[in-house]
Protein backbone atom coordinates (compact mmCIF):
# COMPACT_ATOMS: atom_id res chain seq x y z
CA UNK A 1 0.00 0.00 0.00
CA UNK A 2 1.51 3.36 -0.95
CA UNK A 3 1.41 6.33 1.46
CA UNK A 4 -1.30 8.21 -0.44
CA UNK A 5 -3.81 5.40 -0.38
CA UNK A 6 -2.98 4.85 3.28
CA UNK A 7 -3.91 8.46 3.98
CA UNK A 8 -7.13 8.09 2.06
CA UNK A 9 -7.91 4.92 3.98
CA UNK A 10 -7.41 6.74 7.27
CA UNK A 11 -9.81 9.47 6.22
CA UNK A 12 -12.37 6.86 5.27
CA UNK A 13 -11.99 4.88 8.47
CA UNK A 14 -12.38 7.98 10.61
CA UNK A 15 -15.78 8.63 9.09
CA UNK A 16 -17.04 5.08 8.85
CA UNK A 17 -15.10 3.21 11.46
CA UNK A 18 -17.90 0.91 12.51
CA UNK A 19 -18.70 -0.11 8.96
CA UNK A 20 -15.14 -0.47 7.74
CA UNK A 21 -12.99 -3.52 8.12
CA UNK A 22 -9.68 -2.24 9.47
CA UNK A 23 -6.83 -4.24 7.97
CA UNK A 24 -5.03 -6.18 10.65
CA UNK A 25 -1.93 -6.68 8.50
CA UNK A 26 -1.01 -3.11 7.60
CA UNK A 27 2.61 -2.98 6.45
CA UNK A 28 4.77 -2.04 9.39
CA UNK A 29 7.67 -0.73 7.31
CA UNK A 30 6.96 2.96 7.91
CA UNK A 31 9.43 4.34 10.42
CA UNK A 32 8.48 6.23 13.58
CA UNK A 33 9.91 9.45 12.14
CA UNK A 34 8.01 9.24 8.85
CA UNK A 35 4.78 8.69 10.74
CA UNK A 36 5.40 11.70 12.98
CA UNK A 37 2.33 13.56 11.77
CA UNK A 38 0.14 10.65 12.84
CA UNK A 39 1.39 10.35 16.40
CA UNK A 40 -0.94 10.95 19.30
CA UNK A 41 0.04 14.14 21.10
CA UNK A 42 -0.26 15.53 24.59
CA UNK A 43 -1.99 18.89 24.46
CA UNK A 44 -0.87 21.50 26.98
CA UNK A 45 -3.17 22.04 29.96
CA UNK A 46 -5.87 24.66 29.24
CA UNK A 47 -4.64 26.59 32.34
CA UNK A 48 -1.50 26.98 34.47
CA UNK A 49 -0.41 24.18 36.80
CA UNK A 50 -1.39 26.28 39.83
CA UNK A 51 -4.77 27.42 38.44
CA UNK A 52 -6.72 24.97 40.61
CA UNK A 53 -4.91 25.80 43.87
CA UNK A 54 -5.58 25.31 46.70
CA UNK A 55 -8.01 22.53 45.76
CA UNK A 56 -5.69 20.64 43.42
CA UNK A 57 -2.03 21.54 43.92
CA UNK A 58 0.36 22.64 41.17
CA UNK A 59 2.91 19.86 41.74
CA UNK A 60 0.25 17.18 41.36
CA UNK A 61 -1.01 18.80 38.15
CA UNK A 62 2.51 19.07 36.74
CA UNK A 63 3.40 15.42 37.40
CA UNK A 64 -0.05 14.08 36.53
CA UNK A 65 -0.09 15.86 33.16
CA UNK A 66 3.59 15.89 32.24
CA UNK A 67 4.54 12.40 33.44
CA UNK A 68 1.46 10.20 33.78
CA UNK A 69 -0.56 11.47 30.82
CA UNK A 70 2.59 11.77 28.70
CA UNK A 71 3.37 8.11 29.45
CA UNK A 72 -0.09 7.02 28.22
CA UNK A 73 0.46 8.99 25.00
CA UNK A 74 3.97 7.56 24.47
CA UNK A 75 2.86 3.99 25.14
CA UNK A 76 -0.17 4.35 22.87
CA UNK A 77 2.14 5.58 20.11
CA UNK A 78 4.44 2.57 20.64
CA UNK A 79 1.49 0.26 20.07
CA UNK A 80 -0.11 1.98 17.10
CA UNK A 81 2.59 3.78 15.11
CA UNK A 82 2.75 2.38 11.60
CA UNK A 83 -0.70 0.78 11.84
CA UNK A 84 -4.04 1.90 10.39
CA UNK A 85 -5.04 3.16 13.85
CA UNK A 86 -2.29 5.81 14.05
CA UNK A 87 -3.94 9.19 13.66
CA UNK A 88 -7.49 8.00 14.27
CA UNK A 89 -9.41 9.83 16.99
CA UNK A 90 -8.64 8.04 20.26
CA UNK A 91 -12.38 8.02 21.03
CA UNK A 92 -12.99 5.85 17.94
CA UNK A 93 -10.22 3.48 19.00
CA UNK A 94 -11.49 2.90 22.54
CA UNK A 95 -15.03 2.30 21.22
CA UNK A 96 -13.75 -0.44 18.91
CA UNK A 97 -11.18 -2.27 21.01
CA UNK A 98 -12.37 -5.62 19.65
CA UNK A 99 -10.88 -4.60 16.28
CA UNK A 100 -7.38 -4.16 17.74
CA UNK A 101 -5.13 -7.22 17.29
CA UNK A 102 -5.18 -9.36 20.42
CA UNK A 103 -1.48 -8.86 21.16
CA UNK A 104 -1.95 -5.08 21.36
CA UNK A 105 -5.44 -4.90 22.79
CA UNK A 106 -4.70 -4.74 26.53
CA UNK A 107 -2.01 -2.07 26.08
CA UNK A 108 -4.25 -0.02 23.77
CA UNK A 109 -7.13 -0.33 26.25
CA UNK A 110 -4.96 0.93 29.13
CA UNK A 111 -3.02 3.63 27.30
CA UNK A 112 -5.74 4.69 24.85
CA UNK A 113 -8.15 4.86 27.77
CA UNK A 114 -5.57 6.76 29.79
CA UNK A 115 -5.05 9.28 26.96
CA UNK A 116 -8.78 9.76 26.35
CA UNK A 117 -9.79 9.94 30.03
CA UNK A 118 -7.12 12.49 30.94
CA UNK A 119 -7.81 14.62 27.86
CA UNK A 120 -11.39 14.95 29.14
CA UNK A 121 -10.36 15.27 32.79
CA UNK A 122 -8.17 18.38 32.32
CA UNK A 123 -11.05 20.14 30.63
CA UNK A 124 -13.56 18.96 33.24
CA UNK A 125 -11.72 21.12 35.76
CA UNK A 126 -11.37 24.91 35.91
CA UNK A 127 -10.90 27.57 38.56
CA UNK A 128 -14.16 27.85 40.60
CA UNK A 129 -16.86 30.05 39.08
CA UNK A 130 -19.13 27.96 36.86
CA UNK A 131 -22.34 26.21 37.89
CA UNK A 132 -24.81 23.85 36.25
CA UNK A 133 -27.69 25.65 34.53
CA UNK A 134 -30.26 25.32 31.77
CA UNK A 135 -30.91 21.90 30.26
CA UNK A 136 -28.02 20.31 32.17
CA UNK A 137 -29.44 21.45 35.50
CA UNK A 138 -32.91 20.19 34.50
CA UNK A 139 -31.47 16.78 33.59
CA UNK A 140 -29.55 16.60 36.89
CA UNK A 141 -32.73 17.45 38.83
CA UNK A 142 -34.76 14.89 36.88
CA UNK A 143 -32.25 12.11 37.50
CA UNK A 144 -30.93 12.91 41.00
CA UNK A 145 -33.24 15.55 42.57
CA UNK A 146 -30.43 18.12 42.77
CA UNK A 147 -26.71 18.75 42.08
CA UNK A 148 -25.74 17.96 45.65
CA UNK A 149 -27.39 14.52 45.47
CA UNK A 150 -25.64 13.77 42.16
CA UNK A 151 -22.23 14.66 43.60
CA UNK A 152 -22.96 12.62 46.73
CA UNK A 153 -23.69 9.58 44.54
CA UNK A 154 -20.57 10.24 42.45
CA UNK A 155 -18.52 10.48 45.65
CA UNK A 156 -19.90 7.18 46.97
CA UNK A 157 -19.18 5.35 43.71
CA UNK A 158 -15.69 6.87 43.53
CA UNK A 159 -14.90 5.88 47.12
CA UNK A 160 -16.20 2.37 46.50
CA UNK A 161 -13.87 1.86 43.52
CA UNK A 162 -11.22 -0.47 44.96
CA UNK A 163 -7.71 0.39 43.78
CA UNK A 164 -7.32 2.56 40.69
CA UNK A 165 -10.10 3.79 38.45
CA UNK A 166 -12.61 6.51 37.70
CA UNK A 167 -16.02 7.72 38.85
CA UNK A 168 -18.37 8.98 36.12
CA UNK A 169 -21.66 10.70 35.41
CA UNK A 170 -22.96 9.28 32.14
CA UNK A 171 -25.93 9.91 29.89
CA UNK A 172 -27.55 6.54 29.39
CA UNK A 173 -31.03 5.73 28.04
CA UNK A 174 -31.98 9.40 28.20
CA UNK A 175 -31.10 9.75 31.89
CA UNK A 176 -28.01 10.71 33.86
CA UNK A 177 -26.48 7.89 35.91
CA UNK A 178 -23.42 7.19 38.06
CA UNK A 179 -20.91 4.49 37.16
CA UNK A 180 -17.32 3.70 38.00
CA UNK A 181 -14.68 1.92 35.95
CA UNK A 182 -11.43 0.14 36.89
CA UNK A 183 -7.97 1.13 35.66
CA UNK A 184 -8.18 3.45 32.61
CA UNK A 185 -11.45 2.03 31.33
CA UNK A 186 -14.08 4.43 30.04
CA UNK A 187 -17.86 3.84 29.93
CA UNK A 188 -17.63 4.12 26.11
CA UNK A 189 -15.67 0.83 26.00
CA UNK A 190 -18.79 -1.10 26.92
CA UNK A 191 -21.72 -1.19 24.45
CA UNK A 192 -24.58 0.61 26.19
CA UNK A 193 -22.24 1.81 28.95
CA UNK A 194 -23.39 5.39 28.52
CA UNK A 195 -21.62 8.55 27.41
CA UNK A 196 -19.52 10.28 30.09
CA UNK A 197 -20.22 13.96 30.79
CA UNK A 198 -18.23 14.20 34.05
CA UNK A 199 -15.44 12.03 35.40
CA UNK A 200 -13.03 11.99 38.29
CA UNK A 201 -9.67 10.22 38.38
CA UNK A 202 -9.32 8.27 41.63
CA UNK A 203 -5.87 6.82 40.96
CA UNK A 204 -3.63 7.71 43.90
CA UNK A 205 -1.37 9.69 41.53
CA UNK A 206 -4.27 12.18 41.20
CA UNK A 207 -4.23 13.13 44.89
CA UNK A 208 -1.52 11.47 46.97
CA UNK A 209 0.92 14.41 47.20
CA UNK A 210 -1.66 16.68 48.84
CA UNK A 211 -4.30 14.35 50.26
CA UNK A 212 -2.29 11.11 50.88
CA UNK A 213 -4.82 8.36 51.61
CA UNK A 214 -7.78 10.73 52.03
CA UNK A 215 -9.63 10.11 48.77
CA UNK A 216 -12.83 11.62 50.21
CA UNK A 217 -11.11 14.96 50.83
CA UNK A 218 -9.73 14.96 47.30
CA UNK A 219 -13.20 14.28 45.89
CA UNK A 220 -14.64 17.22 47.87
CA UNK A 221 -11.83 19.39 46.46
CA UNK A 222 -12.49 18.17 42.90
CA UNK A 223 -16.17 19.11 43.24
CA UNK A 224 -15.08 22.74 43.84
CA UNK A 225 -13.21 22.91 40.51
CA UNK A 226 -15.69 21.22 38.18
CA UNK A 227 -15.86 23.06 34.84
CA UNK A 228 -19.64 23.02 34.49
CA UNK A 229 -19.43 24.87 31.18
CA UNK A 230 -17.49 21.97 29.67
CA UNK A 231 -19.78 19.41 31.32
CA UNK A 232 -22.75 21.18 29.70
CA UNK A 233 -21.00 20.97 26.30
CA UNK A 234 -20.42 17.22 26.76
CA UNK A 235 -24.05 16.80 27.82
CA UNK A 236 -25.30 18.58 24.67
CA UNK A 237 -23.02 16.44 22.49
CA UNK A 238 -24.11 13.24 24.28
CA UNK A 239 -27.80 14.04 23.70
CA UNK A 240 -27.17 14.21 19.95
CA UNK A 241 -25.09 10.99 19.81
MN1 LIG B 1 -4.52 9.98 36.22
Boltz pocket constraint, residues with backbone or C-beta under 6 A from the ligand:
constraints:
  - pocket:
      binder: B
      contacts: [[A, 64], [A, 68], [A, 118], [A, 201], [A, 203], [A, 205], [A, 206]]
      max_distance: 6.0
